[in-house]
């Protein structure tokens, strides 16, 4: 029985798909395929349609609050927060002696509601000053121990993928 992808990984993959949609000319359906394929290599399969709907809802939330040119920075801030902290606010330790944040889950916590609600909560926390953006110049490739998740996020979508 394959385990389910941890919710925090789904959150950062959907957010990065939304970010890539903003900064590249690749269509969103092509972008999410790289994430769904990589998830299937490590956990039970997640459809690219699921990832696309979540990414589109994140983008719609940014439109609702009139994020404009700050949209990419807001998404990077969300990714930073999900990589650095758990849902309860404690620091995320990616690797430990007896546990790993990459370990699959027995039941799926990464639902569409979970992903979109996490993003909207971050968005409103950021706007009210509770949470901030990522430090200037922060990129996901600067995170040690992010492993295959980092590799997938850094991989560019090519014309051959379309």
PEBEL-V876332 format. One record per residue. RES is the residue in one letter. SS is DSSP state (H for helix, E for strand, C for the rest). D_LAST is the distance of its C-alpha to the last C-alpha in Angstrom with 1 decimal. Layout:
# PEBEL-V876332
res:RES ss:SS d_last:D_LAST
res:RES ss:SS d_last:D_LAST
This chain:
# PEBEL-V876332
res:X ss:C d_last:31.5
res:X ss:C d_last:28.5
res:X ss:C d_last:29.0
res:X ss:E d_last:27.0
res:X ss:C d_last:25.0
res:X ss:C d_last:27.4
res:X ss:H d_last:27.0
res:X ss:H d_last:27.0
res:X ss:H d_last:23.9
res:X ss:H d_last:22.1
res:X ss:H d_last:23.5
res:X ss:H d_last:22.2
res:X ss:H d_last:18.7
res:X ss:H d_last:18.5
res:X ss:H d_last:20.2
res:X ss:H d_last:18.0
res:X ss:H d_last:14.9
res:X ss:H d_last:16.9
res:X ss:H d_last:18.0
res:X ss:H d_last:14.6
res:X ss:H d_last:13.8
res:X ss:H d_last:17.1
res:X ss:H d_last:16.8
res:X ss:C d_last:13.3
res:X ss:C d_last:11.4
res:X ss:C d_last:8.2
res:X ss:C d_last:8.2
res:X ss:H d_last:10.2
res:X ss:H d_last:8.7
res:X ss:H d_last:5.8
res:X ss:H d_last:8.9
res:X ss:H d_last:11.2
res:X ss:H d_last:9.6
res:X ss:H d_last:10.8
res:X ss:H d_last:14.1
res:X ss:H d_last:14.6
res:X ss:H d_last:14.1
res:X ss:H d_last:16.6
res:X ss:H d_last:18.9
res:X ss:H d_last:19.2
res:X ss:H d_last:20.3
res:X ss:H d_last:23.2
res:X ss:C d_last:24.1
res:X ss:C d_last:23.9
res:X ss:C d_last:20.5
res:X ss:C d_last:19.2
res:X ss:C d_last:16.7
res:X ss:H d_last:13.6
res:X ss:H d_last:15.3
res:X ss:H d_last:18.3
res:X ss:H d_last:16.7
res:X ss:H d_last:15.0
res:X ss:H d_last:18.4
res:X ss:H d_last:20.2
res:X ss:H d_last:18.1
res:X ss:H d_last:18.6
res:X ss:H d_last:22.3
res:X ss:H d_last:22.6
res:X ss:H d_last:21.4
res:X ss:H d_last:23.8
res:X ss:H d_last:26.5
res:X ss:H d_last:26.1
res:X ss:H d_last:26.4
res:X ss:H d_last:29.5
res:X ss:C d_last:31.2
res:X ss:C d_last:30.2
res:X ss:C d_last:28.7
res:X ss:H d_last:27.4
res:X ss:H d_last:26.8
res:X ss:H d_last:27.9
res:X ss:H d_last:24.9
res:X ss:H d_last:23.2
res:X ss:H d_last:26.5
res:X ss:H d_last:27.3
res:X ss:H d_last:24.1
res:X ss:H d_last:24.9
res:X ss:H d_last:28.5
res:X ss:H d_last:27.4
res:X ss:H d_last:25.4
res:X ss:H d_last:28.5
res:X ss:H d_last:30.8
res:X ss:H d_last:29.0
res:X ss:H d_last:28.9
res:X ss:H d_last:32.5
res:X ss:E d_last:34.2
res:X ss:C d_last:34.4
res:X ss:C d_last:34.8
res:X ss:C d_last:38.6
res:X ss:C d_last:38.5
res:X ss:C d_last:39.4
res:X ss:E d_last:37.7
res:X ss:C d_last:34.8
res:X ss:C d_last:35.7
res:X ss:C d_last:32.6
res:X ss:E d_last:34.7
res:X ss:C d_last:38.2
res:X ss:C d_last:40.8
res:X ss:C d_last:40.6
res:X ss:C d_last:37.4
res:X ss:E d_last:33.8
res:X ss:C d_last:31.7
res:X ss:C d_last:28.8
res:X ss:C d_last:30.9
res:X ss:C d_last:29.4
res:X ss:E d_last:31.3
res:X ss:C d_last:33.1
res:X ss:C d_last:32.4
res:X ss:C d_last:29.2
res:X ss:C d_last:30.0
res:X ss:C d_last:26.5
res:X ss:C d_last:26.5
res:X ss:H d_last:24.8
res:X ss:H d_last:28.3
res:X ss:H d_last:28.8
res:X ss:H d_last:25.6
res:X ss:H d_last:26.1
res:X ss:H d_last:29.9
res:X ss:H d_last:29.6
res:X ss:H d_last:27.6
res:X ss:H d_last:29.9
res:X ss:H d_last:32.9
res:X ss:H d_last:31.8
res:X ss:H d_last:31.1
res:X ss:H d_last:34.6
res:X ss:H d_last:36.2
res:X ss:H d_last:34.8
res:X ss:H d_last:36.1
res:X ss:C d_last:39.5
res:X ss:C d_last:39.7
res:X ss:C d_last:39.7
res:X ss:C d_last:36.5
res:X ss:C d_last:35.1
res:X ss:C d_last:32.0
res:X ss:C d_last:30.9
res:X ss:C d_last:33.3
res:X ss:C d_last:32.4
res:X ss:C d_last:30.0
res:X ss:C d_last:29.0
res:X ss:C d_last:25.6
res:X ss:H d_last:24.5
res:X ss:H d_last:24.8
res:X ss:H d_last:28.5
res:X ss:C d_last:29.1
res:X ss:C d_last:30.8
res:X ss:C d_last:30.3
res:X ss:C d_last:26.9
res:X ss:H d_last:25.6
res:X ss:H d_last:22.3
res:X ss:H d_last:21.6
res:X ss:H d_last:21.8
res:X ss:H d_last:19.6
res:X ss:H d_last:16.7
res:X ss:H d_last:17.3
res:X ss:H d_last:17.6
res:X ss:C d_last:14.5
res:X ss:C d_last:12.1
res:X ss:C d_last:8.4
res:X ss:C d_last:7.3
res:X ss:H d_last:5.6
res:X ss:H d_last:5.5
res:X ss:H d_last:3.8
res:X ss:C d_last:0.0
